[in-house]
Amino acid sequence: MGAEPNVSVDEIEVRGRMRRNEPMSAHTVWGVGGRASRVYRPADLPDLSVFIGTLPEDEPLCWIGLGSNLLVRDGGIPGTVILTSGSLGEMTLTGPRSVRAEAGVPCAKLARFCARHGLRGAEFMAGIPGTVGGALAMNAGAYGGETWRMVARVETIDRDGRIRARGREEFTIAYRQVRGCDGDWFASGEFALEPGSSEESMAEIRELLKRRALSQPTGQRSCGSVFRNPPGDFAGRLIEASGLKGTRIGGAVVSEKHANFIINSGEATAADIESLIEHVREAVRMAQGVVLDAEVRIVGMAGSEPQ
């Protein structure tokens, strides 16, 4: 349970770290985005429960893990941002074939943890540049694997700070979609895996990362895949076939290495990136007759920050 409601944000007795007027460019892999009114990094899950439970009901909340798969607009984020990376990082074996990981655990770290403990099935998560919370929210996948194929149960947290255990059967799962959270956020997941060889799993992870480095612009500022793959096709193929590799708006560029990646070449604004996303979507629609759906989440206010 959270603390008593209607307490001023300034009066909250919590153990985490609060920052005000925080530039979100420091918390996103694209390196762009305006300032958030408040950013809170909780000490742990009980602390987060207290913090959320004392916020006003109309306080806007935005959750951010590693800042991948996310575009924060230049006008910034009103309300409070919860940073899970570096805070909600608990990961434990809960049985001979199961692992519990909190929302802030990097997916790659979960993959290696499972491999080291002789559990198979999570190797693909080494190719997901985000955290467990984001992977649960969007059913993230890579190299033929999907997050929710492993999920046995989850914990969610609501606007009152209440934490609730929920079974997999309470959610409707589809490609890059999860329905049934009803305004709650994922606090942790428990994953059911198969017994295997640590050596083989670690070798598979190394091979997967090698393939990723060869096919994706891993050393540049990008958010991961920008668009979802449409049924029976690949967004990257459609974008490349439309002649869009290397297309630039301001400092935002469609990657020459993989067309479904947009790079911040150094001086991009969030507006540059969002404009390029819309340009690519319209160009593919015109050239290929396919409307691409964005995989990247876009949050915040348009325009420049108030002076």
Order of alpha helices (4+ residues) and beta strands (2+ residues): beta-beta-alpha-beta-beta-beta-beta-beta-alpha-beta-alpha-beta-beta-beta-beta-beta-beta-beta-beta-alpha-alpha-beta-beta-beta-alpha-beta
